[in-house]
Amino acid sequence: MIATMRVRASALFVVLVAGLVAATVPASAEPPTVPPLGSSFLFGVSSSGFQSEGSAPDSNWSRYAASGKAKDPYLNSVEFLNRASSDIELAKDLGVGVYRLTVEWARVQPRPGVWVDGDFAFYDSVIRQIRAAGMRPMITLDHWVYPGWEVDRGGWRNPQMVAEWLANMRRVVDRYKQFDPLWVTINEPTAYVGQELATGGLGPQDVPAMFDRLVQAHNGIYDYIHSVMPGAMVTSNVAHIPGGAEPVIATQFVDRVQLDYVGIDFYYGASLTNPPSLDPLIGTHWDATIEPEGIYYALRYYARKYPTLPLYIVENGMPTDNGTTRADDYHRADHLRDIVYWLQRAKADGIDVIGYNYWSLTDNYEWGSYASRFGIYTVDVETDPTLTRKPTDAVPAYREITRNGGVPADYRPTRAPGLCSIIAPPASCLEPVR
């Protein structure tokens, strides 16, 4: 961790100096027009099991939520378990082609060696409905949640965790391979380790072993998926962290695994105009700076790192504080259109970006709190017993985007690029977009 902090500090110093040089480069008078993303581009929505399903089975996260340590109790989240059909219709109405969900290990294997067909039947129905609605499922195998009986065995500190993880995930693959899903093996591995540290699932001394086991789990299920689906598309989505730490962080997981496409989660920006903050780490996500052009820099970074692999934005969205207007007056529809503009710029510049998922379809339980609202449909879990899905202004904006394959060619973002971005230094500062 100390080494990582030093790398971040060094990177920040480099880009601060580079920014003084970059600032003298004259901006072009008019940015280029942006052609649409094309009929093969995949627009989607994202969700996760524990965060949205309700009726949570015994797991590491249901135990944490019930421990009193979380900011808010879990209640019953947004009850996707009972409202899946109507939520799938909401996604279909947006015109998207991909629906991301989780098949929760804790739900389908409540005890060691015991799998429950009744709970698999829920996912059977959901995935069939996704397909019937004209969408392709994107199945996340592990979104930071594992069964309570695995907690009792030590979680990721347990040397047998990988074998037990693979035993379940092979069943999931076998059951749903017929639907030709896109696969995400492990959601944000680095953040997963961070969450385990924060919730007490492991201590600092256990971090290297958890990374090793996540690598073994990913590569094991990657090989298995390809043995039964030779043409499968498999990834593990990376949570992009501004500041230049990405090359160091990648050595723990991404540089050690096989991928068919690069899954990227991108949320926050940082530059000389808007220096980085600790807001995402302390839970006030809505106060963190959003610089939409940062998604271009992130895509360019991964395109250069993985020149033979396509890129997919698995998660992107904008948080608000309990649905209130952000202090920077950035509205969800404007943010969505601005982001899609930069996707089109990336595509026009030859970057092989193939898809984009909005996080998330509805508000949900953001790992201990209902305050951070990311939903394109907002839900007042704590105050509305009907859990009504209320459309935000991004709903009609997304419909128009999916219908037209992007924003109009002459669209201009509502936010100008920041000075000397440190999303992916030094290139994001020395090679700025205008």
C-alpha positions, 0 to 999 in steps of 0.5 A: 500500500505504501508503494502504491501511494508513492507511485501515485504521488510520483505520477501526480508530480509528473503530470502536474509539471506536464500540465504546465507544458500542456496548458500552452498547447492551443486548443483547436477551434472546433472538435470533430463531429462524431459518427454513430457507434454502429448497429453492432455496438451493445448498449446495456444496463447493469445490476447485481444480485445482492444489491437489488434482489432482496430476500437476501440469503445467508452470505458475507454481505447479509451478515455485514448488513445485519451487524449494525456496522453498515450505514443503513440496514438492508431492508429488502432492497428494491425486491428484484426477486419479485419484480424481475419481469417488470424491471426487464420490461423497463430495460427493454423499453430503453432499447438496450441490447444487454442486461447484466445480472448476477447469479448469486452463489449464496442463493443457489448453494445454501449449504456445502454440497447442496444446490437448490433447483428452486433458486436456480429456477428464479435465474432460469426465468430471469435469463429466459425473459431477458432473451425473450425481450431481445437482450443478451444476458451478461452474467457476473459470477461473483459480485463480492458475495459468497455464502455464509457457510464459506464465511464460517470456513474463512472466506478467501483466507480458506485454501479450499475457497477456489475449489469450492468457488469453481464447483459452483461456477461450473454449474452456473456455466453449464446451466446458462451456456445455452443462452450465449451470455457475455461472462464477467467472472469476478467484479472489480477484483481490486475493489473486492479485496478492499471491501473484504478488508473494510468489512473484516473478511480478511486482514492486511496479511491476507491480501496477497493470498486473496489476489492469488486465489482470485487469479486461480478462480478466474483462470480456472473458470475461464478455461472451463467456459471455453471448454464448453463454449469455444467462442465465449466472451469472458472478462473480469471488469476493472475499476479504473482508478485515476492517478497513475496507479493502474499499472501497479494495481494491474500486477496483482490481477489483470496482468495475470489472467486471460481475457477475451475482452477488457471490461472497464468500470469508469466513474470519476475524473481528476485533473488540475481543474478538478483535483482528486478527492477521497469522496468515493472512499468515504461513501460520499460518491456524489461529491466526487468530481465527474469529468466525462472525457475521462472515459476517453482517456481510460479507453485509450489507455486500455486500447494501448495496453491490450491492442488485440482485445475489444473494450466494453464499459461494463459500468458507468453512471452518476451518483446523487445524494438520495436523488437530490440535484448534485452540487455541480448541477450535473443532470443525469441525462446530460451526463449520459449524453456527454459520456456517449459523445466521448465513446463516439469520439473514441470509436471514431479515433479507432479505439475498439469499444464494443459496448456500454452498460449504464450502472444501474437500471434502478437504485439499489443497496450501495454496499451499506447505504441507500444514499448513493443513487445511481439508478436510471430509475430511482427508488426510495427504498427507505420511504416508499413501501411501494418501491415504485420505479420513478424515471429520471431524465436519463430515461428518454435520453437513453431511449433516444441514444439507443434508437440513433446509435449515439448522440447527434454528430454535432453534439457538444458536451455540457462540460469542457475537458479539464486541464491536464487530466490524470486519469491515465498519466502522463498521456491523458495530460500530454495528449489531451482531447479538445 
